[in-house]
Amino acid sequence: THPDKLTPELIKKYVTDNMNQEIKRCFCEKFSWTKIVEACGATEVQRDDWGVLMVIPASMLNDDNGRDAKFCFVTCPSTGRKYFIRTHPNVTTCRSGVAQLWRRTEIQTPSQHT
């Protein structure tokens, strides 16, 4: 698909419906992260050292619950690749959204271990 032919339906298919993070990442890299975020109607909720917490309106999703969805927009520190990671609706920071990937409520930094 050519970037000029990017439609909301295509975005739904590849960004919000697709559970495979690598396919989602490749799609977003091909069509530009900025264009994807704008087309999804995503708005920034919070920003920290871990990334950006964004909300995508329920109208862009195929969920039955009719609630807006939260995603963390993060960059892998080792590869530099960018990812949209869906988070729990109760997440309030990107840091806590990333922590939930490891079934934690918060990520501990090295200074917290000592």
C-alpha positions in Angstrom: 0.0 0.0 0.0 1.3 3.4 -0.9 1.5 6.0 2.0 -0.9 8.3 0.2 -3.6 5.5 0.3 -3.4 5.1 4.1 -7.0 4.9 5.3 -8.4 4.7 8.9 -9.4 1.1 8.1 -5.9 0.1 7.3 -4.6 1.8 10.4 -7.1 -0.1 12.5 -6.1 -3.3 10.9 -2.3 -2.9 11.5 -2.0 -0.7 14.5 -4.9 -1.3 16.9 -6.1 -4.8 15.9 -2.7 -6.5 15.3 -1.2 -8.1 18.4 2.2 -8.8 16.6 4.4 -6.0 17.7 7.0 -6.5 14.9 4.3 -6.4 12.1 2.9 -3.3 13.8 6.3 -1.7 14.1 7.2 -2.4 10.4 3.9 -0.9 9.2 4.4 2.2 11.3 8.0 2.7 10.2 6.9 2.3 6.5 4.2 4.9 6.8 5.8 7.3 9.3 5.0 7.4 13.0 3.8 10.9 12.8 1.2 10.1 10.1 0.0 7.0 12.1 -0.4 8.9 15.3 -2.3 11.7 13.5 -4.5 9.3 11.6 -5.4 7.4 14.8 -6.5 10.5 16.5 -4.1 9.8 19.3 -3.5 12.4 22.0 -0.6 12.6 24.4 -1.5 12.0 28.0 1.9 11.9 29.7 5.6 11.9 28.8 8.5 10.6 30.8 12.0 9.0 30.3 10.3 5.7 29.2 8.2 7.2 26.4 4.9 8.7 25.7 1.5 7.6 27.0 -1.2 8.2 24.4 -4.9 7.7 24.1 -6.6 6.5 21.0 -10.4 7.2 20.8 -12.8 4.3 20.9 -14.1 5.3 17.5 -10.8 4.2 16.0 -10.9 0.8 17.6 -12.7 -2.4 17.0 -13.2 -3.1 20.7 -16.6 -4.1 22.0 -16.2 -2.2 25.3 -16.4 1.2 23.6 -13.6 2.7 25.8 -10.6 4.7 24.6 -7.4 2.7 24.5 -4.1 3.7 26.0 -0.8 2.9 24.3 2.8 3.5 25.3 4.9 4.8 22.4 8.4 3.6 23.4 11.9 3.3 21.9 13.9 0.1 22.5 17.2 1.3 24.1 19.3 -1.4 22.5 17.9 -1.4 18.9 16.4 2.1 18.6 13.2 0.6 17.2 9.9 2.3 18.1 6.8 0.5 19.4 3.2 1.1 20.2 2.4 -1.1 23.2 -1.2 -1.3 24.4 -1.6 -0.8 28.1 -4.2 -1.3 30.8 -6.8 1.5 30.9 -5.8 2.4 34.5 -2.2 3.1 33.6 -1.3 6.8 34.3 2.4 6.9 33.2 4.4 5.4 30.4 6.8 4.0 33.0 4.0 2.0 34.6 2.7 0.9 31.2 6.1 -0.5 30.4 6.3 -2.1 33.9 3.1 -4.0 33.2 4.9 -6.0 30.5 6.8 -7.7 33.3 3.7 -7.9 35.5 5.0 -5.1 37.8 3.3 -2.0 39.0 6.5 0.1 38.6 10.0 -0.4 37.2 12.8 -0.2 39.7 15.8 1.8 38.7 19.3 0.7 39.7 19.4 3.3 42.5 16.2 1.7 44.0 18.0 -1.7 44.3 20.6 -0.5 46.7 
